[in-house]
Amino acid sequence: MNMAAQMKDAEAPVLEVRDLTRVFSIGKSWLKEGKPLRAVDGVSLTVKRGEVLAIVGESGCGKTTLSRLMLGLQQPSGGDIRVLGEPLVGVDRKAFARRVQPVFQDPYSSLNPRKTIGQIVGDPLIIHNVGAPSERLARVETVMEQVGLPRRLVNSYPSQMSGGQRQRVAIARALVMKPEVLICDEPTSALDVSVQAQILNLLQDLREELNLTYIFISHDLSVVEYMADYVAVMYLGRFVEVGPAKQVLNTPKHPYTQALLDSILTPDAHLGLPQLDLRAGFPDPLNPPPGCRFHPRCVKAMDVCSKSTPKMVRIDDTDVECHLYPAKD
Amino acid sequence: MTRADSGASQTSEPVIDVSGLNVDISVPAGILHAVSDVSFSVGPAETLSLVGESGCGKTITSLAMMRLLPRSAKLTARHIRFDGMDITNYTEKDMTRLRGNRMGMIFQDPMTSLNPVYRIGDQLEEVYMRHRNASRKEARERASFLLEKVGIINPAQRLTQFPHQLSGGLRQRMMIAMMLMCEPKLLIADEPTTALDVTVQVQILQLLRSLQKEFSMAIVLITHNLGVVARMADKVAIMYAGKVVEQGSVQDVFDRPTHPYTRGLLECIPRHGLTAGHDKLGSIPGIVPSLVGKVTGCSFRNRCLHAEEVCAMRDVALRPVKDNHDYRCLFSPEELAGAREGVAAQ
């Protein structure tokens, strides 16, 4: 399907997600059925080794649920996740965790304050029963060096470190098991700009050095432009535009992508605030609007938009889901 | 989209005029010099932005203006003049009359600054009833009027809701409406859009700008987002380790950043056209120094490309790049620019 089909010819993808769906039941009790909330609704993506796919969208669009599904922290309601061709849905959490590792947003709450850095980074090795203690220590020290943490910090606690150092610890912990895919959920949004730059540079270096694959979740499009090869724009549980980063960011097709790009505030003191082509009001995900889910906010909405759901079409190398680009039958 | 609309009249009396502000905080290890020698003024309908990274003293500066500092903090200043009165030595009682009335503050996270157990309406009305001796009915009318102003559809219904029933963007609009109840002359906004989505951020900033014009408010905008500063502010003060290292109009500072820290910050931002794998973001090595105890010399010297021995020995005063554009460094703008090219050439 769309991106998946196109890329199959080149090389087996590292991560392949197909028609992934997660439905939550809201307000469910023993008396009544809950209302379905489709947090992730039929998402497909494919990432090859060494590539970075960025997922952008506003809060509530389902990007965090999607990342939790890909981490195996939640079971999908439907669809399939494969790493190097092997299915991961339904397999043991531990096997999943060897393949896919997270780096979370807030390095202040994602590290156990009572453990030393060496323990935090080395814990996955113990859990997965890898190597003898001395080998583990050697591995921990190697990874710490890779992420730019001095060896002497091995016995320090997270509270003794700065935000940037903590995020390096989180990255080291993710790398220690040599995973295939790193899922970075807003990895720099809790950090100061100068530290953000250090961490982004580190992630780029590690990707080259270790040939890593990233799923990079962010709402900051200038960071995304710097990091990503492919960009997926998510709105209310669905990808509305997916394609090579250059195309999506330079010639956006979906009106929502356009609005997101317009809202980037570049540090140019001669420009005022941008005018957004976007109507107010994020929709209620429990009662998504009929037809195209974006139509109530869209300035280009037509009659057809409230009536039928648009089909994904391919323009150049980008897949877009919008009635402005009608599917050819 | 151009900046023709910006720039308040320079002739009018400043709303807030801070001169020589110092805040020292007692901590177990000694005295922490959180803010040293900060001076600025903001006129009606003008926006000043305080920029810097965590711990640089920007929030402490704003709390000092509102006199909301913790008890362990000691404030000294040549003067803090608000609307012509020196409020440096105002008592708590005097300040209570000003806060929420003539000076307002909005914070980063609207969820923690609204009371979760009271309805939105009660919280908005209380401000007006208290400061203006108004009746509940008058206060309710004013609240609905302002909710409409901040772009909320169906205000009557919204007033009966609780904060948790609203989205982040709506809550921030509520906070802004609450601050406008008494038409303050000064609004201090501490990271007002950091917790919001990018599209909502633009909408809230536009709202603040249009309300600022309408009510002729002075805004002190505290943020670490240089994009927000460039697009929103008229003047900017870059803070590092409790001191202002560069200040001036946004155009001057962003077009001709002079202090090495300002330059470093601007180079850290990913720009359009930088591509993954090919270009490196600039970054500032090292970390912010401790501010406990006596600080001599330039506090940026340990992270500075230009630092020489003399930087550790002499305190540096702010000095002009040109009129109304100051920086705090021993080297001249030409020396800093030249040395930089030298580094780049290597």
Interface residues (C-beta under 8 A of the other chain):
Chain A: V52 E58 S59 S162 G163 G164 D192 V193 S194 V195 Q196 A197 Q198 L200 N201 Q204 R207 E208 H219 D220 L221 S222 V223 E225 Y226 M227 A228 D229 A245 A259 L260 D262 S263 I264 L265 T266 P267 D268 A269 H270 L271 G272 L273 P274 Q275 L276 L278 A280 F282
Chain B: M1 T2 R3 D5 S6 E53 S54 G151 S167 G168 G169 D197 V198 T199 V200 Q201 V202 Q203 L205 Q206 R209 H224 N225 L226 G227 V228 V229 A230 R231 M232 V250 Q251 V253 F254 D255 G264 L265 L266 E267 C268 I269 P270 R271 H272 L274 T275 A276 G277 D279 K280 L281 G282 S283 I284 I287
